[in-house]
Amino acid sequence: MDSAPPRTTKNSSNIPGVFLHISKLCKLKSVGVCENPKPTNDSSFHSSNAGEANCCVDNRDWKIHPQPLEETPISSSGCLEEAVISRLFNTISALKTAYVQLQQAHIPYEPKKIHVADELIVSELESLSELQHLYMKKHKCDSKFQSSLCLKIREFREMLAELETKIQCRETEIARLRSEVEELERKNVELEQNIKQQMLPEEELFPLWKELTPALFSEVFKFTSKSIHDFAKPLISLMKASGWNLDEAASLISDSVIYAERSHKKFAFEAYLSRVMLGDAQDVCFSLEKFDRVMSFRDPLDALMEDPDSNFGRFCRSKYVMVVPSQMEFSFFGNSDQRAFVLSGGHPRTPFYQAFTRMARWIWAVLVMVHSFIPRAEMFYAKRGDDFSKNYMESVVNQVPTEKGEKLKVGFTVTPGFKIGSTIIQCRIYPCRMKASIGSFGSSL
């Protein structure tokens, strides 16, 4: 690497014009003065090339001697700044040259060269320090400049303190949000595990290739009732974890009902699911065309992946957005991505949607069978306040305490009943005591 020769003192006749200013302005503490190099017998020194000799041999044994210069009063601030800037650039250039020589003296390692280069660097640093002292000395006399500079320093310090405070607040907020995210992730893992545990067992498959009879329908409807019960569990768990008021929600579904036990309020949510899922689906054609194919899959999502836009696929999409309103889904998952995916025609492979499709397939199967009987099977609900009838009703609880002489009334229908010709499939009801006036229950659950 080429380097400039070291600085040496020169006669005033050889100083460039720009240096004339600095010689009048300041007194430099030291400059480099070269002594004649001592003779050496180092053979490696003589074997170096001519270029290296020029940049290294000539300053092999230089010594740095302080050379005081006269200090001349400064008359013009403009001239001062011009001279200081010019001198500053020259000093930095010489400092870089000295540093290059210091690097070259290490490869190969030569202590004398290193010592010379080190003294050059120290000399240039002293020159820079003197320039700084000279410049500050001039401006210290200017009270306006000093006060303005102090004011700016104070202003910048206040800004720095304000920014540091904001940064500390942001870091605290980030730590709090990170803690919330970790807690939500932990709850999501727990909910996913609960949903997986509460899914219908795989062995409960539809009995294929059987004749469509009321007895078969009754068997399928038992699976349907169980699927509604099983999906209500994760739904209630998610509502509870998301801060929903379950008592208020149960009251909105079935008003004026006195529950024998608080846990019985789960039947109100099952009633909600059966009403929505078994309600009208006008855009779905219920036929036996692909009935066996859909029911043959162990996982209903596999049937949806095979034909996402089938009758069963359209049924799942339309019912999902009804069963899980947007506000509810957002409270569950913190976003509406799953809902948007379903509305766009997809079927997300998530634990919650998978649990929903297990319930939806049995309900879809019931509706297909209802529309396939000739004449069509009729669905009926028990009216709120009716006396309990064993011929048309089945209680979802074993026993409800009553006062002496008091009869139990129908609180609400959990799952509807069906009439197929002369065959009656009993509706499942919650028997209870009534709070206030009794109104019509019907299908307005």
C-alpha distance (Angstrom), angle and dihedral (degrees) to the residues before:
residue distance angle dihedral
M1 . . .
D2 3.84 . .
S3 3.77 118.2 .
A4 3.79 135.9 -172.7
P5 3.82 118.1 -106.2
P6 3.79 116.0 -98.4
R7 3.78 120.9 -90.0
T8 3.81 117.6 -95.3
T9 3.73 131.4 179.9
K10 3.77 114.7 -92.4
N11 3.74 135.3 -164.0
S12 3.76 116.0 -93.4
S13 3.80 89.5 -112.3
N14 3.83 89.8 64.6
I15 3.82 97.5 47.3
P16 3.80 112.1 110.2
G17 3.73 117.9 -113.7
V18 3.76 93.7 -104.2
F19 3.82 91.0 59.0
L20 3.80 91.6 59.2
H21 3.80 87.6 76.5
I22 3.75 95.9 53.0
S23 3.83 93.3 47.3
K24 3.79 87.8 59.8
L25 3.79 95.6 42.2
C26 3.74 108.7 49.3
K27 3.77 147.2 14.1
L28 3.78 112.9 -123.2
K29 3.73 115.4 -145.6
S30 3.80 95.7 -141.5
V31 3.77 143.4 -4.9
G32 3.78 131.0 -169.3
V33 3.82 115.0 -91.3
C34 3.78 118.0 -174.9
E35 3.77 122.3 -141.2
N36 3.77 119.9 -159.8
P37 3.78 108.5 -85.8
K38 3.76 116.0 -108.6
P39 3.79 119.0 -115.6
T40 3.76 114.9 -95.6
N41 3.77 135.1 -163.4
D42 3.80 95.3 -156.4
S43 3.80 105.0 133.0
S44 3.79 92.4 -161.2
F45 3.75 88.7 58.1
H46 3.83 92.3 57.6
S47 3.81 91.9 46.2
S48 3.81 94.0 60.6
N49 3.77 117.0 104.1
A50 3.78 125.3 -99.3
G51 3.82 94.4 -102.4
E52 3.77 92.3 54.8
A53 3.78 90.1 47.0
N54 3.75 91.4 56.4
C55 3.80 94.6 50.9
C56 3.78 101.1 35.3
V57 3.85 112.9 17.8
D58 3.80 95.3 57.0
N59 3.78 92.4 58.7
R60 3.79 96.7 38.4
D61 3.80 95.2 118.8
W62 3.80 103.2 16.9
K63 3.76 118.7 152.2
I64 3.78 125.8 -155.4
H65 3.82 115.0 -132.6
P66 3.80 123.6 -175.4
Q67 3.80 109.1 -116.0
P68 3.80 113.0 -167.6
L69 3.76 116.6 -144.3
E70 3.72 129.4 -162.3
E71 3.79 118.4 -95.2
T72 3.75 113.9 -136.2
P73 3.82 122.4 -162.4
I74 3.77 115.3 -105.1
S75 3.75 117.6 -121.5
S76 3.77 103.7 172.7
S77 3.83 127.3 46.3
G78 3.80 90.7 -159.6
C79 3.78 91.2 54.0
L80 3.80 89.1 47.3
E81 3.75 94.6 54.4
E82 3.80 92.3 45.8
A83 3.78 91.8 50.9
V84 3.81 94.3 43.8
I85 3.80 92.7 50.1
S86 3.79 92.2 46.8
R87 3.78 91.5 47.2
L88 3.80 90.2 45.4
F89 3.80 92.4 57.3
N90 3.80 92.6 46.6
T91 3.81 92.6 48.2
I92 3.82 92.2 49.1
S93 3.82 89.9 48.9
A94 3.80 90.5 51.0
L95 3.81 90.2 46.3
K96 3.80 90.3 54.4
T97 3.80 90.1 49.3
A98 3.80 91.2 50.8
Y99 3.81 90.6 49.3
V100 3.82 90.8 51.7
Q101 3.80 89.4 52.2
L102 3.80 89.4 50.0
Q103 3.80 89.9 54.1
Q104 3.80 92.5 47.7
A105 3.79 90.6 50.9
H106 3.80 89.9 61.8
I107 3.82 94.9 57.5
P108 2.95 100.7 77.7
Y109 3.79 94.1 15.9
E110 3.85 109.7 -117.6
P111 3.83 115.1 168.3
K112 3.81 95.5 -161.5
K113 3.79 93.0 53.8
I114 3.78 90.1 46.1
H115 3.82 90.1 52.5
V116 3.81 92.5 50.1
A117 3.80 93.2 47.5
D118 3.81 90.4 47.2
E119 3.81 91.2 54.3
L120 3.80 90.0 49.6
I121 3.80 91.0 52.8
V122 3.82 91.8 48.5
S123 3.79 90.1 49.6
E124 3.79 92.8 52.4
L125 3.81 92.0 46.4
E126 3.80 89.1 53.0
S127 3.78 88.7 51.2
L128 3.80 90.5 52.6
S129 3.81 90.2 48.9
E130 3.78 90.7 51.4
L131 3.79 90.7 50.8
Q132 3.76 90.3 52.3
H133 3.80 91.4 48.5
L134 3.78 91.7 49.3
Y135 3.79 93.7 48.8
M136 3.82 94.2 47.0
K137 3.80 91.5 45.3
K138 3.76 89.9 57.4
H139 3.82 93.8 49.2
K140 3.80 95.1 44.1
C141 3.77 86.3 70.2
D142 3.75 89.6 59.9
S143 3.83 104.6 80.0
K144 3.78 92.5 -175.3
F145 3.78 91.9 55.0
Q146 3.79 91.3 47.1
S147 3.81 94.6 49.5
S148 3.81 91.1 46.0
L149 3.79 90.7 49.7
C150 3.83 92.1 48.9
L151 3.79 90.0 48.4
K152 3.81 91.6 52.5
I153 3.80 91.4 46.5
R154 3.80 90.5 51.4
E155 3.80 90.9 47.2
F156 3.79 92.7 50.3
R157 3.80 91.3 47.4
E158 3.80 90.6 53.2
M159 3.80 90.0 49.1
L160 3.79 89.7 48.8
A161 3.82 91.6 51.0
E162 3.81 90.8 48.6
L163 3.80 91.8 49.7
E164 3.80 91.4 48.1
T165 3.81 89.6 52.1
K166 3.81 91.0 50.1
I167 3.80 90.8 48.1
Q168 3.80 90.7 51.3
C169 3.83 90.8 50.0
R170 3.81 90.9 48.7
E171 3.80 91.7 49.2
T172 3.80 90.0 50.9
E173 3.81 90.6 49.8
I174 3.80 91.4 47.6
A175 3.81 90.6 51.6
R176 3.81 90.7 49.9
L177 3.81 93.0 48.6
R178 3.80 91.2 46.4
S179 3.80 89.1 53.3
E180 3.82 90.6 50.2
V181 3.81 91.7 49.1
E182 3.80 91.2 51.0
E183 3.81 90.5 49.6
L184 3.83 91.6 49.1
E185 3.79 91.2 48.8
R186 3.79 90.0 51.3
K187 3.81 91.4 50.4
N188 3.83 90.9 47.4
V189 3.80 90.2 54.2
E190 3.80 90.5 50.7
L191 3.81 92.5 47.7
E192 3.80 92.1 48.9
Q193 3.78 90.1 52.0
N194 3.82 90.8 49.2
I195 3.80 91.3 49.5
K196 3.80 91.8 50.0
Q197 3.78 91.4 49.5
Q198 3.80 92.3 49.8
M199 3.82 96.9 50.2
L200 3.76 118.9 116.0
P201 3.81 113.1 -90.7
E202 3.78 114.1 -101.9
E203 3.78 94.5 -125.9
E204 3.81 91.6 68.5
L205 3.78 95.8 89.2
F206 3.75 126.2 157.0
P207 3.82 112.7 -93.9
L208 3.80 100.0 -114.8
W209 3.76 129.4 -156.6
K210 3.80 94.1 29.6
E211 3.73 126.7 133.4
L212 3.79 114.4 -97.4
T213 3.80 102.4 -110.0
P214 3.84 136.7 149.2
A215 3.81 88.4 -106.9
L216 3.81 90.6 56.6
F217 3.79 90.0 46.1
S218 3.81 90.5 52.7
E219 3.80 90.3 51.8
V220 3.81 92.1 49.4
F221 3.80 91.4 47.3
K222 3.82 90.5 56.6
F223 3.80 88.9 56.7
T224 3.80 88.4 47.4
S225 3.81 93.4 53.5
K226 3.79 90.2 48.5
S227 3.81 91.8 49.2
I228 3.82 90.4 53.6
H229 3.80 90.0 49.4
D230 3.82 91.6 48.8
F231 3.82 95.3 49.0
A232 3.81 91.7 47.5
K233 3.82 89.1 64.4
P234 3.83 98.3 64.1
L235 3.81 90.1 37.2
I236 3.82 91.2 56.5
S237 3.83 90.8 43.2
L238 3.80 91.3 54.0
M239 3.81 92.1 46.6
K240 3.79 90.7 50.9
A241 3.81 92.9 47.3
S242 3.82 90.6 47.9
G243 3.79 93.9 54.6
W244 3.79 100.3 -104.0
N245 3.81 118.0 157.9
L246 3.81 99.7 -120.6
D247 3.81 94.2 -171.9
E248 3.78 91.8 54.3
A249 3.81 92.1 44.9
A250 3.83 91.3 50.8
S251 3.82 89.7 49.7
L252 3.80 91.1 53.1
I253 3.81 90.2 52.9
S254 3.83 97.1 44.2
D255 3.78 114.3 14.8
S256 3.84 125.5 -167.7
V257 3.80 94.1 23.2
I258 3.80 122.8 136.2
Y259 3.81 109.0 -149.4
A260 3.79 117.9 -147.0
E261 3.82 88.8 -146.3
R262 3.77 131.7 14.6
S263 3.82 90.2 -123.8
H264 3.82 88.6 62.5
K265 3.80 89.2 74.6
K266 3.79 86.9 83.1
F267 3.81 87.6 76.7
A268 3.81 88.8 64.7
F269 3.81 89.6 61.3
E270 3.82 91.1 46.9
A271 3.82 87.8 52.1
Y272 3.80 89.0 51.7
L273 3.82 91.8 51.4
S274 3.81 94.5 47.9
R275 3.82 92.7 47.2
V276 3.81 93.1 51.3
M277 3.80 97.1 39.2
L278 3.82 95.8 45.1
G279 3.80 93.3 42.6
D280 3.78 124.4 103.2
A281 3.80 118.5 -54.5
Q282 3.79 100.9 -175.7
D283 3.80 96.4 175.3
V284 3.83 93.3 55.5
C285 3.79 124.3 84.6
F286 3.82 110.1 -147.3
S287 3.79 107.6 -151.1
L288 3.79 138.2 141.4
E289 3.81 92.4 -122.0
K290 3.85 96.7 108.1
F291 3.78 97.1 8.7
D292 3.82 96.8 115.7
R293 3.81 92.0 44.1
V294 3.81 93.9 54.4
M295 3.80 93.3 44.7
S296 3.81 93.0 48.6
F297 3.83 94.4 71.1
R298 3.77 118.1 91.9
D299 3.80 89.8 -147.9
P300 3.83 114.5 41.7
L301 3.80 89.5 -150.7
D302 3.81 88.1 68.4
A303 3.80 88.7 57.9
L304 3.81 89.4 50.0
M305 3.81 91.9 49.5
E306 3.80 90.2 51.8
D307 3.80 92.9 52.8
P308 3.83 112.7 6.1
D309 3.81 94.0 177.4
S310 3.79 97.7 47.4
N311 3.81 122.5 122.1
F312 3.77 88.4 -94.2
G313 3.83 91.0 48.0
R314 3.81 93.1 51.9
F315 3.81 89.9 46.4
C316 3.83 91.8 54.0
R317 3.80 93.3 48.4
S318 3.81 95.5 48.0
K319 3.80 94.1 45.7
Y320 3.80 96.5 44.2
V321 3.81 93.8 59.3
M322 3.82 88.5 48.5
V323 3.80 97.6 46.7
V324 3.82 94.3 43.8
P325 3.83 109.4 39.0
S326 3.79 117.9 -155.8
Q327 3.81 93.9 -105.6
M328 3.80 91.0 52.4
E329 3.81 94.1 47.8
F330 3.81 91.9 48.4
S331 3.80 90.2 52.5
F332 3.82 89.9 50.0
F333 3.80 100.3 48.6
G334 3.82 106.2 12.3
N335 3.81 91.9 -115.6
S336 3.80 142.7 47.1
D337 3.81 97.4 -124.9
Q338 3.80 94.0 119.5
R339 3.80 91.7 50.3
A340 3.82 91.8 48.8
F341 3.80 90.1 49.9
V342 3.80 91.8 51.8
L343 3.82 92.7 47.0
S344 3.81 89.7 51.6
G345 3.82 89.6 59.1
G346 3.80 101.1 -93.6
H347 3.77 134.8 121.3
P348 3.84 111.9 -142.3
R349 3.77 116.4 -141.0
T350 3.81 95.1 -134.4
P351 3.83 126.8 134.4
F352 3.81 92.7 -114.4
Y353 3.81 95.3 49.3
Q354 3.79 90.4 43.1
A355 3.82 90.2 55.4
F356 3.79 88.7 48.4
T357 3.82 93.2 52.3
R358 3.80 90.9 51.6
M359 3.78 88.8 58.9
A360 3.82 92.8 39.2
R361 3.81 93.5 54.9
W362 3.82 93.6 57.0
I363 3.79 92.0 46.6
W364 3.81 90.3 47.1
A365 3.81 88.7 50.7
V366 3.83 90.7 52.2
L367 3.80 92.0 50.1
V368 3.81 92.0 47.7
M369 3.80 89.8 52.5
V370 3.83 92.2 45.0
H371 3.82 89.9 55.5
S372 3.82 92.4 44.0
F373 3.80 98.9 58.8
I374 3.80 117.0 94.1
P375 2.91 107.3 -113.0
R376 3.79 95.1 26.6
A377 3.80 117.2 -106.2
E378 3.79 114.0 -102.7
M379 3.79 122.4 -132.2
F380 3.82 120.5 -146.9
Y381 3.79 138.9 -178.5
A382 3.79 129.4 -152.9
K383 3.78 114.3 -116.4
R384 3.74 120.5 -116.2
G385 3.79 110.7 -101.4
D386 3.83 96.3 21.0
D387 3.78 119.4 136.1
F388 3.77 115.2 -101.6
S389 3.84 113.3 -94.7
K390 3.79 120.5 -168.0
N391 3.81 91.4 -157.2
Y392 3.80 94.5 61.8
M393 3.79 105.2 17.7
E394 3.76 140.5 58.8
S395 3.81 121.1 -165.8
V396 3.79 118.0 -128.6
V397 3.83 90.1 -151.1
N398 3.78 127.3 54.2
Q399 3.79 100.2 -135.5
V400 3.80 137.5 1.4
P401 3.85 119.9 -163.9
T402 3.81 115.0 -118.3
E403 3.77 136.6 -179.7
K404 3.80 121.7 -108.3
G405 3.80 112.0 -67.8
E406 3.82 92.8 3.8
K407 3.79 120.4 130.5
L408 3.76 124.8 -149.0
K409 3.77 117.8 -114.1
V410 3.78 132.3 -156.9
G411 3.80 106.5 -90.4
F412 3.81 96.1 -176.1
T413 3.77 140.8 -37.5
V414 3.78 114.5 -98.4
T415 3.83 96.7 -171.9
P416 3.82 123.9 2.1
G417 3.77 125.9 -115.3
F418 3.81 128.3 -123.9
K419 3.76 135.1 -140.6
I420 3.80 116.5 -153.0
G421 3.79 108.2 179.9
S422 3.79 104.2 -59.5
T423 3.83 93.4 -18.0
I424 3.79 117.5 102.2
I425 3.79 121.4 -157.8
Q426 3.81 103.6 -161.8
C427 3.79 120.2 -122.8
R428 3.81 116.6 -126.8
I429 3.80 113.4 -123.3
Y430 3.78 138.7 178.4
P431 3.85 109.2 -126.0
C432 3.78 116.1 -151.1
R433 3.76 149.3 139.4
M434 3.79 114.6 -85.3
K435 3.80 125.2 -123.2
A436 3.79 102.5 -155.0
S437 3.79 141.5 -11.0
I438 3.76 116.2 -17.6
G439 3.77 119.6 -121.2
S440 3.74 136.5 -179.0
F441 3.79 113.3 -69.1
G442 3.81 105.5 -176.3
S443 3.77 116.6 131.1
S444 3.81 94.7 -31.6
L445 3.80 92.9 93.6
